[in-house]
Each structure stands twice: as C-alpha cells, then as structure tokens.
C-alpha cells in the first residue's frame, strides 16, 4: 500500500494512520511517498492531490480520506484481482 502525502497536508496524518491499520489487517506493507520530494512517482500513479492511497497500481482514494469500510473493501477487491 502506498500513501501519498505532503508536509503541510492536514488530512495526511489521518490517512497514514488508517492505511497502516488496514494494511496490518491484510499483512501489507505501507510506503509513504511525499509528493513534493518524489513527484515522479506521484505522477506515475497520476496522483495530483493528497492524501491519496494506492494498492498495487490502483489508486483507491485521491485527495480524500476513505472510510475504514471503503478502504477495506477496495483492498479486498484489488487483492482478489491480483
């Protein structure tokens, strides 16, 4: 799971915490990418706003914090397809 963040993003800490909790449920690792420091990776995922969360190559949330249920269901769907 990849969480795209920015230093001054007020929602990013909440998104990181949620992503870490859900990732732990599925035995996934979480990588945090600061879009200001690694713009190339963010662009590869077509991420232009933070927070954004991706599982594999699929961006699950862009510029918002999904609910716990939304994120859990999205992770399940992505894992079932891979």
C-alpha positions, 0 to 999 in steps of 0.5 A: 500500500502506498500513501501519498502525502505532503508536509503541510497536508492536514488530512495526511496524518489521518490517512497514514494512520488508517492505511497502516491499520488496514494494511496490518489487517491484510499483512501489507506493507505501507510506503509513504511517498511525499509528493513534493520530494518524489513527484515522479512517482506521484505522477506515475500513479497520476496522483495530483492531490493528497492524501491519496492511497494506492494498492498495487497500481490502483489508486483507491482514494485521491485527495480524500480520506476513505472510510475504514469500510471503503478502504477495506473493501477496495483492498479486498477487491484489488487483492482478489484481482491480483 
